[in-house]
Amino acid sequence: MGLIALHGCSSSLAKKSLQAPVTEPHKAHAEQGLYYMQSGMLIQAIAEFDEAIKHCEVKYPADGKKIYTSRTTAESLMYAVLSTSKDESIEVIDPVCSDAYYLRGFTAMNTGRLRDAEGYLHKAVSMAPVNAMYLSALGHIYQVKRDWTQAVDYFTQAEDAAQTYSPEIIRVSEFSRAKRGIGFNLIQLGKLNEAEIKYKECLVLDAKDKGALNELEYIKIIREKNNL
């Protein structure tokens, strides 16, 4: 299993990657990076994502106001409420910069740099703490590290976030992805009954969910093998 199911790689960039050039440098580099990544040109993609990140960090410096990125109105409103509770000054922008961190994390994962991938994904989540796509990607990092409990935690956060904040067109996909992630890691923890519940929830969303069906069969095999 790869780092994540990319949903066309990035909801904010995928549709733009082959359009006319964008005047804002961070967006232009992110979109070019996505094009290279989709073309299998990882070295070029990495260079473009790094440039996008550099421009984002100049445009939105760490010592400036808190920056959140959002894909939906509900997500933007949540960050506004969060900022009020923290009494902080914020700006909510489109997800291009956080997507650049997220996609850079993907390329790091696919070039064997797990620690770097983890760092980039934490930065993406810092900018968008209820982005289910980022949270599931981070959950997968901990799954690869065999930190099953931490993985369950991030996939659970993704499950909660997807229900309310994911764009409608990909809500079911992100919701199911999170549930499968929870289920997989619960199996590793020996919690077969809880894992089974999560996979059955996936089938309620999509009765043909192949990943859920395969894992339910695997749970059955484990039980038969161990007389459970």
C-alpha positions in Angstrom: 0.0 0.0 0.0 1.4 3.4 -0.9 1.5 6.4 1.4 -2.1 7.2 0.7 -4.8 7.0 -1.9 -4.1 10.4 -3.6 -7.7 11.3 -4.7 -6.1 12.6 -7.9 -3.2 13.7 -5.8 -4.5 17.0 -4.4 -8.0 18.4 -4.5 -6.7 22.0 -4.9 -4.0 21.3 -7.4 -4.9 18.4 -9.6 -7.4 20.2 -11.8 -5.0 23.1 -12.3 -1.7 21.3 -13.2 -2.2 21.5 -16.9 -3.9 24.9 -17.1 -2.3 28.2 -18.0 0.7 29.3 -15.8 -0.2 30.9 -12.5 1.3 34.3 -11.6 1.9 33.5 -7.9 5.2 31.6 -7.7 4.2 29.2 -4.9 1.2 28.0 -6.9 3.1 27.8 -10.1 5.8 25.6 -8.5 3.3 23.4 -6.7 1.3 22.8 -9.9 4.4 22.1 -11.9 5.5 19.7 -9.2 2.2 17.9 -9.3 2.5 17.6 -13.1 6.0 16.0 -12.7 4.8 13.7 -10.0 1.8 12.5 -12.0 4.3 11.9 -14.9 6.6 9.8 -12.7 9.4 12.4 -12.6 10.0 12.4 -8.9 13.3 14.2 -8.9 11.8 17.1 -10.8 8.7 17.0 -8.7 10.8 17.3 -5.5 12.6 20.3 -6.8 9.3 22.1 -7.6 7.7 21.3 -4.3 10.8 22.5 -2.5 10.5 25.8 -4.4 6.8 26.1 -3.6 7.5 25.6 0.1 10.3 28.2 0.0 7.9 30.8 -1.5 5.1 29.8 1.0 7.5 30.3 3.9 8.5 33.8 2.6 4.9 34.7 1.9 3.6 33.4 5.2 6.5 33.7 7.7 6.5 31.8 11.0 6.6 35.0 13.0 3.5 36.3 11.3 -0.1 35.6 11.9 -1.3 32.0 12.2 -2.0 30.6 8.8 -4.7 27.9 8.3 -5.6 26.4 4.9 -9.1 25.2 4.1 -11.0 23.2 1.5 -14.6 24.0 2.6 -16.6 26.7 4.3 -17.2 24.5 7.3 -13.5 24.0 7.7 -12.8 27.8 7.5 -15.5 28.5 10.1 -14.0 25.9 12.5 -10.6 27.6 12.3 -12.3 31.0 13.0 -13.9 29.6 16.1 -10.6 27.9 17.1 -8.8 31.2 16.8 -11.3 33.0 18.9 -10.9 30.4 21.7 -7.1 30.9 21.5 -7.3 34.6 21.1 -5.0 34.5 18.1 -4.8 36.4 14.8 -5.3 34.1 11.9 -5.6 34.1 8.1 -7.4 31.3 6.3 -6.1 30.7 2.8 -6.5 28.1 0.0 -4.6 24.7 0.5 -1.8 25.2 -2.0 0.9 25.6 0.6 -0.3 22.8 2.9 -0.7 20.7 -0.2 2.9 21.4 -1.1 4.0 20.0 2.3 1.7 17.0 1.8 2.9 16.2 -1.7 6.5 16.7 -0.6 5.8 14.2 2.1 4.5 11.8 -0.5 7.7 12.1 -2.5 9.8 11.7 0.6 8.0 8.5 1.4 8.4 7.1 -2.0 12.2 7.8 -2.0 12.6 6.0 1.3 12.9 9.1 3.5 10.3 8.3 6.2 11.5 10.8 8.8 11.3 13.6 6.2 7.9 12.5 5.1 6.7 12.6 8.7 8.0 16.1 9.2 6.4 17.4 6.0 3.1 15.9 6.9 3.1 17.3 10.4 3.6 20.7 8.8 0.6 20.1 6.5 -1.5 19.1 9.5 -0.4 22.1 11.4 -1.8 24.3 8.7 -5.0 22.2 8.3 -5.7 20.2 11.5 -9.0 18.9 10.3 -7.9 17.9 6.8 -8.8 14.2 6.6 -6.5 13.6 3.7 -3.4 14.9 5.6 -4.4 13.1 8.8 -4.8 9.7 7.0 -1.4 10.3 5.3 0.2 10.9 8.7 -1.6 7.8 10.1 0.0 5.8 7.4 3.4 7.0 8.3 3.0 5.7 11.9 1.6 2.5 10.4 4.8 2.0 8.4 6.7 2.7 11.6 4.6 -0.1 13.2 3.4 2.4 15.9 -0.1 0.9 15.7 -1.6 3.0 18.5 -0.4 6.3 17.1 -1.6 5.3 13.7 -5.1 4.5 15.1 -5.1 7.9 16.7 -4.4 9.8 13.5 -6.8 7.7 11.4 -9.5 8.3 14.1 -8.9 12.0 13.8 -9.2 11.7 10.0 -12.5 9.8 10.4 -13.9 12.5 12.6 -12.7 15.3 10.3 -14.0 13.7 7.1 -17.5 13.5 8.3 -17.8 17.3 8.8 -15.0 19.0 6.9 -14.1 17.0 3.8 -15.4 18.4 0.4 -18.6 16.6 -0.4 -17.3 15.1 -3.7 -14.6 13.2 -1.8 -16.2 12.9 1.7 -17.1 9.2 1.4 -13.7 8.3 -0.1 -11.8 10.1 2.8 -14.2 8.7 5.4 -13.7 5.2 4.2 -10.0 5.6 3.9 -9.8 6.6 7.5 -12.0 3.7 8.6 -9.8 1.2 6.7 -6.8 2.7 8.3 -8.3 2.3 11.8 -9.3 -1.3 11.0 -5.8 -2.3 9.7 -4.0 -1.0 12.8 -6.6 -2.5 15.2 -5.9 -5.9 13.6 -2.2 -5.4 14.4 -3.2 -4.6 18.0 -5.2 -7.9 18.1 -8.5 -6.0 18.4 -10.3 -8.1 15.8 -13.9 -7.3 16.9 -13.2 -3.5 16.8 -11.5 -3.8 13.4 -14.4 -5.8 12.1 -16.8 -3.1 13.1 -14.8 -0.5 11.1 -14.7 -2.6 8.0 -18.4 -3.3 8.1 -19.0 0.5 8.4 -17.0 0.8 5.2 -19.4 -1.6 3.5 -22.3 0.5 4.6 -20.8 3.4 2.6 -19.8 1.2 -0.3 -20.8 -2.5 -0.4 -18.1 -3.2 -3.0 -15.2 -1.7 -1.0 -12.6 -4.3 -2.0 -10.1 -3.3 0.8 -12.8 -3.8 3.5 -14.0 -7.1 2.0 -10.4 -8.4 1.8 -9.7 -7.4 5.4 -12.9 -9.0 6.7 -11.8 -12.2 5.0 -8.4 -11.9 6.7 -10.0 -11.5 10.1 -12.0 -14.6 9.4 -8.8 -16.5 8.6 -7.1 -15.3 11.8 -10.1 -16.4 13.9 -10.2 -19.9 12.2 -6.4 -20.3 12.6 -6.5 -19.4 16.3 -9.9 -20.9 17.1 -11.3 -17.5 18.1 
